[in-house]
Every structure is written in C-alpha cells, then in structure tokens.
Amino acid sequence: MSSARLCSLGLLATALCLAQPQQDKDIYAIYSLLLTNAQTSHGPDANQRLLIVDTTVPGLPERPCLALNSLGQPRVAEIFKDFEERKDRPQKLKRELAVTKPYELLTESEAEQFRNSRAAPDSSARFSGVTDLFSFSNVYFDKAGTLAVVQLTSWCGTLCALFQWTMLEKQSDGSWKQAPGVSCSSIATRTKSESSRHQQPIRFL
C-alpha cells in the first residue's frame, strides 16, 4: 500500500504519516553517524569518497544478533517485532546523508560493476581511490522511536568484508549515540596463507 493511500485511511494512518518525517530524519542521522569514521575489515575507512548501495539490504546474519536484555528487554523485543514486520521491505536511499566525504549512491548494476572491478581491476577512473562498498539494512525501532538497530556492511572483496549490527539510543538533544558495549559483527578476511571468516556473535566494546 502506498504512503499516500495510507494517509487517507483515517486518524491512525494520519498519525503514522505525521510521524514518518521524524523517523526519516532519525534514519539518516543514524546512517550518517555510522559512516563517520566507519570501520572496515582492514581498519578505519580510508576511502577518498563513499560508495553506498542505494537500496537497503538484509543483514548478515539476517536477524540482529543482539541480546534481548540489552538496554531493557521490552524495548528490544519491540525492535525485533519491527524487524519481523519490515525485514522484507527494502528502502531506496535518498541523498540526505550528512557526511564530510563526498558520496555516491550506486544502483545494484553499478554496485556489481564495483564488485567485478575488485576481482579484475581495470584502468578506468570510475572507482579510483575507493576500496570499499558500503550498504545498510533498514533501521529498526522500538515503539517510542528512541532505540534502534541497524547493520552497516563494508565490502572490499569475496573474503574482505565487515558486517556489523549496532544498537543506538536517542539522546535528550535529539542526537543518536551508539549504545555502549552492544554490537555484533562478522568479519571476512584473507591472509597470504589462508582464507577465513571470523564470527563474533556478541562483541562488547
């Protein structure tokens, strides 16, 4: 159902529509925060510009791997409910990120070109100065919209990637901050002697 049609269906729908601009603002504040000094599987982000897939993708693992008792079980349970309701609804990203580096939103076709370029680098300048391709999951909220979970992925090759679920909490001034000690990551790395995948189900920072 389109948002325009939803907004014509009564008081409850109208309330939801009025809340959507604030949620959109929070979503892009969260995405922007995670891209600021982002980490990759090979260290801090050193890309000259940010390449970001223009549509949200499922996480890896798909279900946020965070404990239900993190920051209060009822609120986290609400996040998981939101996840179950919206996990199969990819969202198109808008150019509303507040980051210091220049960034580009790539279609899936363009993202595939980047992936292919990592396997067989060409001489074009299309992806020069860029090592990683970033993508986001949807942002999932509790009912109050003050606790959120999202995954940021950085990808630089078949065995060169970082997938990290992060929990964030809204502050009294309206800004967002990563919940202390709560994150979950999977890392794919390649060394000279071996290829390996490191799973970290719950990592306390």
PEGIBEL-V374438 format. One record per pair of residues at least 12 apart in sequence whose ideal C-beta (glycine too) atoms are under 7 Angstrom apart, sorted by the first residue. I is the first residue (numbers start at 1). GAP is how many residues later the second one is. D is the distance in Angstrom with one decimal. If there is no record, write none. Layout:
# PEGIBEL-V374438
i={I I}
gap={GAP GAP}
d={D D}
This chain:
# PEGIBEL-V374438
i={3 23 26 26 27 28 28 29 30 30 30 30 30 31 31 32 32 32 33 34 34 35 35 35 35 36 38 38 39 40 40 40 40 41 41 41 41 41 41 41 41 42 42 45 47 47 47 47 48 48 49 49 49 49 49 49 50 50 50 50 51 51 51 51 51 51 52 52 52 52 52 52 53 53 53 53 54 54 54 54 54 55 55 55 55 55 56 56 56 56 56 57 57 57 58 58 59 59 59 59 60 60 64 64 64 65 65 65 65 66 66 66 66 66 67 70 70 70 71 71 71 71 75 75 78 78 79 79 79 79 79 82 82 83 86 86 91 93 111 114 114 118 118 131 132 132 132 133 134 134 134 135 136 136 137 137 146 146 147 148 149 149 150 151 151 151 152 152 159 159 159 159 160 160 160 161 162 162 163 163 164 164 165 165 166 166 167 167 181 181 183 183 184 184 184 184 185 185 186 186}
gap={14 122 119 150 112 68 69 147 109 118 120 138 146 66 105 65 66 67 143 118 132 15 62 64 99 63 114 116 123 92 114 116 122 113 115 119 120 121 146 147 148 114 118 87 82 83 84 85 81 82 52 53 54 55 80 81 49 51 53 84 53 55 63 79 82 83 41 51 53 54 82 83 53 58 80 82 38 39 51 52 53 35 36 37 38 53 34 35 80 81 82 33 78 80 29 79 78 92 104 106 103 126 19 85 101 100 119 136 137 83 99 101 116 118 135 97 109 112 76 96 98 108 67 72 64 65 61 62 63 68 70 58 59 57 52 54 47 12 22 13 19 38 39 25 22 23 24 22 18 19 20 18 14 16 13 14 23 24 22 20 16 18 16 12 13 14 12 14 29 30 31 36 28 29 30 27 23 25 22 23 19 21 18 19 12 17 12 15 23 24 20 22 16 17 18 19 15 18 13 14}
d={6.8 6.3 6.5 7.0 4.8 4.4 6.1 5.4 5.5 6.0 5.9 5.8 5.3 5.9 5.8 5.0 4.4 5.5 5.6 4.6 6.7 6.2 6.7 5.1 6.9 6.4 6.8 6.6 6.5 5.2 4.2 6.7 5.5 6.7 6.9 5.7 5.6 4.1 5.1 6.5 5.7 6.8 6.8 6.9 6.8 5.0 5.8 5.7 3.5 6.6 5.7 4.4 6.2 6.6 6.7 6.3 6.6 5.3 3.9 6.1 5.6 5.7 6.2 5.5 5.2 6.7 6.9 5.9 5.5 6.7 4.8 6.8 5.8 5.0 6.8 4.0 6.4 5.1 3.9 5.9 5.8 5.1 7.0 5.5 6.8 6.9 5.0 4.8 5.4 5.7 4.9 6.9 5.0 6.4 6.9 6.6 4.5 3.9 6.9 6.2 4.4 6.0 6.4 4.8 4.8 5.9 4.1 5.4 6.7 6.4 6.2 5.8 6.2 5.7 6.5 6.2 7.0 4.9 6.3 6.9 6.7 5.7 4.3 4.9 4.1 5.0 5.0 6.5 5.3 6.4 5.2 4.5 5.7 4.5 5.7 6.8 5.9 5.6 6.1 5.5 5.2 6.5 5.0 5.1 4.5 6.4 4.8 4.7 6.7 6.7 5.5 4.8 6.4 6.0 5.7 4.1 6.6 4.2 5.6 5.0 6.3 5.2 6.1 6.3 6.4 4.8 5.7 6.9 4.9 6.3 4.1 4.9 6.3 6.6 6.1 4.4 6.4 5.4 6.4 4.4 6.1 4.2 6.6 4.4 5.9 5.1 4.2 4.4 4.5 5.8 5.4 6.1 7.0 6.2 5.6 6.4 5.0 5.8 5.3 6.9}
